[in-house]
Amino acid sequence: MKKLNRKLIHGTNWALAGLLSVLGFSGCGWGTQVEEYGTPHADFKVTGRVTDEQGQPLSGVRVVTPSMTMKWHDSFNEYRQTNPLRDTVYTSEDGTFVSRPGGVPTDSVYVHMKFEDPSERPAYESDSVTVGFARGDLKGGDGHWYRGATEKKIEVTLKRKNK
């Protein structure tokens, strides 16, 4: 009985291995369709300068990018998705900053940015800006997954707090 069971299991294993080999190789044929796996992506860059009301550059201002909103549409609906980023950079001595939030290229992309005085007793009011990018702004894509890059320059003026 044990010998019969062992032969049955051994024969079944060989039959399954042969069947899987035939099915596996037939799925690896030279078809005309190229399979690509990935996600479309693009490089978004926001550069800018933060000044006070007199036009003097403010150094050390915290530039927070808490989220990015993407909008797209098809024939029937318009879609909107907001993704958290939590990216932070600080302005340099001359008040400039560079933020590079990467993202998925949709019909339009909106980068939400907050400008804050990080000192213990802030001298300036916080401000926020939304920077918009359109699909047509992207340049230099490779025709596959990389859709290109775009850059926007902004100027932000922070107001002094009332004492």
NORURJO-V486723 format. One line per field, one symbol per residue. burial: # if it has 16 or more other ideal C-beta (glycine too) atoms within 10 Angstrom, else .. A space follows every 50 residues. Layout:
BEGIN
burial: ???
END
This chain:
BEGIN
burial: .........................................#####.### #......#..#####.####.#............#.#.#.#...#.#.#. #.#.##.##.###.###......#......#.#...##.......##..# .....#.#.....
END
